[in-house]
Amino acid sequence: MIHQQTLTLQTKGRGTIEITAEVERIVAASGVRTGLCNVFIRHTSASLIVCENADPSVRQDLERFAARLAPDGDPLFRHTMEGPDDMPAHVRSILTQTAITIPIADGSPAFGTWQGVFVWEHRTHPHRRSVVVTVMGEA
């Protein structure tokens, strides 16, 4: 059995948006009891992360770390067509993930206690983002 749904999100600019509940809802709607859930973001300047969802300072620390790795306006980058955050956003996306696969057990994503799925917007301005969730397995 295969079930697929697309989530559309509006970001507020750089930062994270938790989508765990939406992924759980799609898995439940699929009827799959045992299988896999693939989450894929259709963009090159935003990514997906599985991260602690209890303490928001974890994600704030990640943002500060990413800013150190790929700072906006770095003269190293030639690709600046959409501004000084353009190439740093691509670097951040490449260094993280555009797809995540989560096992499904007993009809639910098998997350650990503090795990959640987040869209990580790497651009400084708001963007509309599309995330495809595909559930495969047995009922």
N, C-alpha and C positions, 0 to 999 in steps of 0.2 A: 504494500500500500504506500502511495506517495501523496503527500498533501503539501501545497505551496501557497504562501501568502506574502504580499509585499507590504511593509510598513513604510509610511512616509512621515518624516519628522521635520520640524522646523527648529534649527538650532538658534542660539542667541549669540553665536560667535564662539571663540575658543573655549573649550571646556568639555565636560562629559554629560551625557544624558543616559540614565539607566533605562534599559529596555527589557529587563528580566521578566517583569509581569506580562508584557506583551508576548514574549517568547513562550512563557509558560501557558498562556491562553491559547496560542496557536497549536502547541503540542497537545493540549487537552482536546481542542476541537478536531484534531486529526484522527483521533481514535486509536492512535498507535500506542501500544503498551510497552513494546520492547523494540528499540531501534536507535536511530541517530537523527539529530537535529542539526542542520547546517544553517548558519547565519552568515550572510554575505552582504557587504556594503558596496554599492555601485559607484564608488567615487575614488579619486586619487589624492584627495586632500583631507580625508577623514578616515577613521579606522574603527576597528572593534577591539575591545579588550575584555577579558575576564579579570575582575578585580574585586578586592574587598568592598562590600557594600554597606558595612556598618559605620565606618569612620571616614567622612568626606576628606579629612586631611591627607589620606593616602593618595587620593586623586589630585589634590592640590600639590602635593610633593612631586607626583609624576609630571605634572605640568611644569613645575619649576625645573625639574631635571631635563625635560625635553627642550625647554628654552635655553638651557646651557649647551645642549648637544647641537641644536639647530636654531641659532638665534635669528630673529627677523633682521633683515637688512645686512646680513653677513656679506662682505665684499667678495667672498669666495664664489658666491652664486651668480651666474649669468642669467638664469631664467627668472625674470622678474616681471613678466608680462602683465600680471594682475596685482602687482604691488610687492612690497618688501616681505610679506608673509607667504608669498606664493611658493617659492622653492622650499623654504623651511617646512611648509605644510606637506609637501610631497615627501620630503625626507622622513618626517615623523610617521607618515602613513606607511612608507616602505619598511621602516624599522619596527612597526607594530604589526597589525594583522588586518587583512580585509575579509577574512573568512575564519569562522570558528565552528568546530564540530563538537557537539555535546551529546553524550550518551543519554538514552531515554530508558528509564527503568520504572516499571509499575505505572506507566502512563504519564510520567513527569520527567523533566530534565533532571539529571542526576548531579545537581550542583552540590558543592561542599557547603558547609555551614555558613560561611561568610562570603560566598562567591555570588557575583552578579555580572550580567552582561551590559556593557556600556558602549554607546557610540561616542567616539572621541573626536570632536570637531577640532581641526587644526588651523582653520582660517580665523582671522580676527573678526570678520563680519558674519552676520547671520546667513545661513544657507538652508535650502530645502534638501534633505537627504533621503535616499531610498535604500531600504534594507530588505533583502529577499530571505525569507525563512522557509526552508525546505525540510519536511519531516518524512522520514522513510523508515519502514519497519513493519512489524506484525501487530495485528489487533489482538 
